[in-house]
Amino acid sequence: MKSSPEPRDPATDATVRSGGMLRLGRWAAVTGVVVGVLTLGACGHRGWSHGDDPAERVEHMVDRVFSKVDATDEQKARIGEIATAAWKELAPMREQWRESRSQAVVALTGEKVDRARLETLRTEQLAALQARSATLTTALADIAEVLTPEQRAQARERLERRADKHHGW
Protein backbone atom coordinates (compact mmCIF):
# COMPACT_ATOMS: atom_id res chain seq x y z
CA MET A 1 0.00 0.00 0.00
CA LYS A 2 1.43 3.37 -1.03
CA SER A 3 1.51 6.18 1.46
CA SER A 4 0.38 9.59 0.33
CA PRO A 5 2.98 12.35 0.09
CA GLU A 6 3.41 14.40 3.22
CA PRO A 7 1.99 17.95 3.18
CA ARG A 8 4.68 20.56 3.55
CA ASP A 9 2.80 23.37 5.30
CA PRO A 10 1.06 22.40 8.56
CA ALA A 11 -0.72 25.77 8.68
CA THR A 12 -2.68 24.95 5.53
CA ASP A 13 -3.36 21.27 6.03
CA ALA A 14 -5.57 19.89 8.80
CA THR A 15 -3.76 16.57 8.89
CA VAL A 16 0.00 16.48 8.69
CA ARG A 17 1.82 13.19 8.85
CA SER A 18 5.10 13.16 10.73
CA GLY A 19 6.90 9.92 11.37
CA GLY A 20 3.71 8.03 10.52
CA MET A 21 1.73 9.74 13.30
CA LEU A 22 -1.38 11.73 12.41
CA ARG A 23 -0.90 15.34 13.49
CA LEU A 24 -3.82 17.48 14.51
CA GLY A 25 -4.91 20.61 12.68
CA ARG A 26 -5.69 23.97 14.20
CA TRP A 27 -9.35 23.22 14.87
CA ALA A 28 -8.55 19.79 16.23
CA ALA A 29 -6.91 21.39 19.25
CA VAL A 30 -10.04 23.28 20.16
CA THR A 31 -12.12 20.23 19.23
CA GLY A 32 -10.23 18.09 21.71
CA VAL A 33 -10.72 20.56 24.51
CA VAL A 34 -14.43 20.96 23.86
CA VAL A 35 -15.03 17.27 23.33
CA GLY A 36 -13.36 16.67 26.69
CA VAL A 37 -15.48 19.27 28.41
CA LEU A 38 -18.74 18.07 26.85
CA THR A 39 -17.97 14.39 27.19
CA LEU A 40 -16.93 14.61 30.80
CA GLY A 41 -19.94 16.75 31.54
CA ALA A 42 -22.32 14.33 29.84
CA CYS A 43 -20.79 10.99 30.78
CA GLY A 44 -22.51 10.68 34.12
CA HIS A 45 -19.62 9.66 36.36
CA ARG A 46 -20.40 9.61 40.06
CA GLY A 47 -18.38 10.55 43.09
CA TRP A 48 -16.47 13.48 41.66
CA SER A 49 -15.08 15.80 44.28
CA HIS A 50 -16.70 18.76 42.51
CA GLY A 51 -20.20 17.32 42.71
CA ASP A 52 -22.61 15.15 40.82
CA ASP A 53 -24.37 18.06 39.17
CA PRO A 54 -23.43 18.01 35.46
CA ALA A 55 -23.39 21.82 35.35
CA GLU A 56 -20.80 21.81 38.16
CA ARG A 57 -18.70 19.28 36.25
CA VAL A 58 -18.84 21.35 33.08
CA GLU A 59 -17.89 24.47 35.05
CA HIS A 60 -14.99 22.63 36.70
CA MET A 61 -13.69 21.31 33.38
CA VAL A 62 -14.03 24.69 31.66
CA ASP A 63 -12.08 26.34 34.46
CA ARG A 64 -9.42 23.62 34.50
CA VAL A 65 -8.94 23.39 30.74
CA PHE A 66 -9.22 27.03 29.75
CA SER A 67 -7.06 28.32 32.62
CA LYS A 68 -4.21 26.60 30.82
CA VAL A 69 -4.64 28.96 27.87
CA ASP A 70 -5.00 32.01 30.12
CA ALA A 71 -8.70 32.51 29.40
CA THR A 72 -10.23 35.43 31.25
CA ASP A 73 -13.10 34.95 33.68
CA GLU A 74 -15.43 36.45 31.06
CA GLN A 75 -14.22 33.98 28.43
CA LYS A 76 -14.61 31.06 30.82
CA ALA A 77 -18.13 32.19 31.71
CA ARG A 78 -19.12 32.39 28.03
CA ILE A 79 -17.48 29.04 27.23
CA GLY A 80 -19.28 27.53 30.23
CA GLU A 81 -22.61 28.80 28.87
CA ILE A 82 -21.89 27.29 25.45
CA ALA A 83 -20.71 23.96 26.89
CA THR A 84 -23.66 23.72 29.28
CA ALA A 85 -26.16 24.44 26.51
CA ALA A 86 -24.57 21.77 24.32
CA TRP A 87 -24.52 19.31 27.22
CA LYS A 88 -28.22 19.91 27.87
CA GLU A 89 -28.95 19.20 24.24
CA LEU A 90 -26.74 16.09 24.12
CA ALA A 91 -27.59 14.52 27.49
CA PRO A 92 -31.04 13.14 26.56
CA MET A 93 -29.46 11.30 23.68
CA ARG A 94 -27.66 9.02 26.15
CA GLU A 95 -30.95 7.39 27.13
CA GLN A 96 -31.95 7.07 23.48
CA TRP A 97 -28.63 5.32 22.81
CA ARG A 98 -29.20 2.90 25.70
CA GLU A 99 -32.69 2.09 24.47
CA SER A 100 -31.44 1.45 20.93
CA ARG A 101 -28.72 -0.81 22.28
CA SER A 102 -31.29 -2.81 24.25
CA GLN A 103 -33.45 -3.14 21.16
CA ALA A 104 -30.44 -4.30 19.12
CA VAL A 105 -29.69 -7.00 21.70
CA VAL A 106 -33.29 -8.23 21.43
CA ALA A 107 -33.12 -8.18 17.61
CA LEU A 108 -29.87 -10.18 17.65
CA THR A 109 -30.75 -12.72 20.32
CA GLY A 110 -34.34 -13.64 19.48
CA GLU A 111 -35.39 -16.92 17.97
CA LYS A 112 -34.76 -15.36 14.59
CA VAL A 113 -32.36 -12.47 13.95
CA ASP A 114 -34.49 -9.42 13.10
CA ARG A 115 -32.45 -7.89 10.30
CA ALA A 116 -35.12 -5.34 9.42
CA ARG A 117 -35.17 -4.04 13.01
CA LEU A 118 -31.37 -3.90 13.07
CA GLU A 119 -31.37 -1.86 9.87
CA THR A 120 -33.98 0.51 11.31
CA LEU A 121 -31.91 0.93 14.47
CA ARG A 122 -28.79 1.54 12.40
CA THR A 123 -30.42 4.30 10.34
CA GLU A 124 -31.95 5.86 13.47
CA GLN A 125 -28.54 5.92 15.15
CA LEU A 126 -26.92 7.48 12.10
CA ALA A 127 -29.54 10.25 12.15
CA ALA A 128 -28.98 10.75 15.88
CA LEU A 129 -25.22 10.86 15.31
CA GLN A 130 -25.73 13.54 12.65
CA ALA A 131 -27.70 15.62 15.16
CA ARG A 132 -25.06 15.16 17.88
CA SER A 133 -22.33 16.02 15.41
CA ALA A 134 -24.08 19.23 14.38
CA THR A 135 -24.55 20.26 18.02
CA LEU A 136 -20.93 19.55 18.82
CA THR A 137 -19.62 21.31 15.72
CA THR A 138 -21.65 24.42 16.53
CA ALA A 139 -20.39 24.40 20.13
CA LEU A 140 -16.80 23.98 18.94
CA ALA A 141 -17.03 26.90 16.55
CA ASP A 142 -18.75 29.08 19.17
CA ILE A 143 -16.07 28.28 21.75
CA ALA A 144 -13.25 28.82 19.27
CA GLU A 145 -14.65 32.27 18.53
CA VAL A 146 -14.55 33.13 22.24
CA LEU A 147 -10.81 32.44 22.36
CA THR A 148 -8.23 34.73 20.83
CA PRO A 149 -6.03 33.42 18.01
CA GLU A 150 -3.15 33.30 20.50
CA GLN A 151 -5.19 31.20 22.94
CA ARG A 152 -6.20 28.81 20.13
CA ALA A 153 -2.54 28.46 19.22
CA GLN A 154 -1.70 27.69 22.87
CA ALA A 155 -4.45 25.07 22.99
CA ARG A 156 -3.13 23.50 19.80
CA GLU A 157 0.41 23.30 21.17
CA ARG A 158 -0.79 21.71 24.43
CA LEU A 159 -2.90 19.13 22.63
CA GLU A 160 -0.15 18.27 20.18
CA ARG A 161 2.26 17.70 23.07
CA ARG A 162 -0.37 15.53 24.73
CA ALA A 163 -1.01 13.64 21.49
CA ASP A 164 2.71 13.01 21.06
CA LYS A 165 3.04 11.84 24.65
CA HIS A 166 -0.03 9.58 24.52
CA HIS A 167 0.18 8.57 20.83
CA GLY A 168 -3.05 10.41 20.04
CA TRP A 169 -5.82 11.73 22.19
C-alpha positions in Angstrom: 0.0 0.0 0.0 1.4 3.4 -1.0 1.5 6.2 1.5 0.4 9.6 0.3 3.0 12.4 0.1 3.4 14.4 3.2 2.0 17.9 3.2 4.7 20.6 3.6 2.8 23.4 5.3 1.1 22.4 8.6 -0.7 25.8 8.7 -2.7 25.0 5.5 -3.4 21.3 6.0 -5.6 19.9 8.8 -3.8 16.6 8.9 0.0 16.5 8.7 1.8 13.2 8.9 5.1 13.2 10.7 6.9 9.9 11.4 3.7 8.0 10.5 1.7 9.7 13.3 -1.4 11.7 12.4 -0.9 15.3 13.5 -3.8 17.5 14.5 -4.9 20.6 12.7 -5.7 24.0 14.2 -9.3 23.2 14.9 -8.5 19.8 16.2 -6.9 21.4 19.2 -10.0 23.3 20.2 -12.1 20.2 19.2 -10.2 18.1 21.7 -10.7 20.6 24.5 -14.4 21.0 23.9 -15.0 17.3 23.3 -13.4 16.7 26.7 -15.5 19.3 28.4 -18.7 18.1 26.8 -18.0 14.4 27.2 -16.9 14.6 30.8 -19.9 16.8 31.5 -22.3 14.3 29.8 -20.8 11.0 30.8 -22.5 10.7 34.1 -19.6 9.7 36.4 -20.4 9.6 40.1 -18.4 10.6 43.1 -16.5 13.5 41.7 -15.1 15.8 44.3 -16.7 18.8 42.5 -20.2 17.3 42.7 -22.6 15.1 40.8 -24.4 18.1 39.2 -23.4 18.0 35.5 -23.4 21.8 35.4 -20.8 21.8 38.2 -18.7 19.3 36.3 -18.8 21.4 33.1 -17.9 24.5 35.0 -15.0 22.6 36.7 -13.7 21.3 33.4 -14.0 24.7 31.7 -12.1 26.3 34.5 -9.4 23.6 34.5 -8.9 23.4 30.7 -9.2 27.0 29.8 -7.1 28.3 32.6 -4.2 26.6 30.8 -4.6 29.0 27.9 -5.0 32.0 30.1 -8.7 32.5 29.4 -10.2 35.4 31.2 -13.1 34.9 33.7 -15.4 36.5 31.1 -14.2 34.0 28.4 -14.6 31.1 30.8 -18.1 32.2 31.7 -19.1 32.4 28.0 -17.5 29.0 27.2 -19.3 27.5 30.2 -22.6 28.8 28.9 -21.9 27.3 25.5 -20.7 24.0 26.9 -23.7 23.7 29.3 -26.2 24.4 26.5 -24.6 21.8 24.3 -24.5 19.3 27.2 -28.2 19.9 27.9 -29.0 19.2 24.2 -26.7 16.1 24.1 -27.6 14.5 27.5 -31.0 13.1 26.6 -29.5 11.3 23.7 -27.7 9.0 26.1 -30.9 7.4 27.1 -31.9 7.1 23.5 -28.6 5.3 22.8 -29.2 2.9 25.7 -32.7 2.1 24.5 -31.4 1.5 20.9 -28.7 -0.8 22.3 -31.3 -2.8 24.2 -33.4 -3.1 21.2 -30.4 -4.3 19.1 -29.7 -7.0 21.7 -33.3 -8.2 21.4 -33.1 -8.2 17.6 -29.9 -10.2 17.6 -30.7 -12.7 20.3 -34.3 -13.6 19.5 -35.4 -16.9 18.0 -34.8 -15.4 14.6 -32.4 -12.5 13.9 -34.5 -9.4 13.1 -32.4 -7.9 10.3 -35.1 -5.3 9.4 -35.2 -4.0 13.0 -31.4 -3.9 13.1 -31.4 -1.9 9.9 -34.0 0.5 11.3 -31.9 0.9 14.5 -28.8 1.5 12.4 -30.4 4.3 10.3 -31.9 5.9 13.5 -28.5 5.9 15.1 -26.9 7.5 12.1 -29.5 10.2 12.1 -29.0 10.8 15.9 -25.2 10.9 15.3 -25.7 13.5 12.7 -27.7 15.6 15.2 -25.1 15.2 17.9 -22.3 16.0 15.4 -24.1 19.2 14.4 -24.6 20.3 18.0 -20.9 19.5 18.8 -19.6 21.3 15.7 -21.7 24.4 16.5 -20.4 24.4 20.1 -16.8 24.0 18.9 -17.0 26.9 16.6 -18.7 29.1 19.2 -16.1 28.3 21.8 -13.3 28.8 19.3 -14.6 32.3 18.5 -14.5 33.1 22.2 -10.8 32.4 22.4 -8.2 34.7 20.8 -6.0 33.4 18.0 -3.1 33.3 20.5 -5.2 31.2 22.9 -6.2 28.8 20.1 -2.5 28.5 19.2 -1.7 27.7 22.9 -4.5 25.1 23.0 -3.1 23.5 19.8 0.4 23.3 21.2 -0.8 21.7 24.4 -2.9 19.1 22.6 -0.2 18.3 20.2 2.3 17.7 23.1 -0.4 15.5 24.7 -1.0 13.6 21.5 2.7 13.0 21.1 3.0 11.8 24.7 0.0 9.6 24.5 0.2 8.6 20.8 -3.0 10.4 20.0 -5.8 11.7 22.2 
